[in-house]
Amino acid sequence: MSEDKKLELIKNRIIEQISENMKAYGYARTIGRVLAIIHYEGKPMNLDELSEKTGMSKTRMSQVLREMDELNIAEKIFVKGSRKDTYIVEEDYYQMFLTLVTHNWRDLVSRNKRVEERLLRDLKEIIQNKETSEEEKAIAKSYYEDSLDSLNYFDWIDRLADFFESKEIFKHVPIKENEDK
């Protein structure tokens, strides 16, 4: 096998690895594939180029790029002389990790806080209702305390996301420099 073919095979393996990593973060593998392709092409790419490289339809590619843009891991840029939307991707692995992980955490917190606040409201009504039996009130109070504990837990996750986003995490878990460079 020629060196050129070996390098192409290696690049494809890396792209697949990045796709799997994206899946592990809770995102579509296609996001990882597009991210890796733009990165390894070493230049901004437009929808047509990405569609051709991935074999995805332009419609699906547009959806993937929109999602990547919303996640702040891809950005549409202006290319003089071109009317096509062209994209670049986040090159910093650490920043990408922080962005993806904290996005999931923020989504988790937001969803669960809404649920817990509704539960607290409903439980409070049950507890304050004069027709509720003492046994039912005791159960409702137990659920109410659990919901308060849950809100504290989600507040902790929210503050943890702040800690990551502020990059304070790097003071406690520093990035190692490559010794082989």
Secondary structure as GFF3:
##gff-version 3
##sequence-region A 1 181
A	DSSP	alpha_helix	3	24	.	.	.	ID=ss1
A	DSSP	alpha_helix	29	41	.	.	.	ID=ss2
A	DSSP	beta_strand	45	46	.	.	.	ID=ss3
A	DSSP	alpha_helix	47	54	.	.	.	ID=ss4
A	DSSP	alpha_helix	58	70	.	.	.	ID=ss5
A	DSSP	beta_strand	74	77	.	.	.	ID=ss6
A	DSSP	beta_strand	86	89	.	.	.	ID=ss7
A	DSSP	alpha_helix	93	128	.	.	.	ID=ss8
A	DSSP	alpha_helix	134	165	.	.	.	ID=ss9
A	DSSP	alpha_helix	169	172	.	.	.	ID=ss10
###
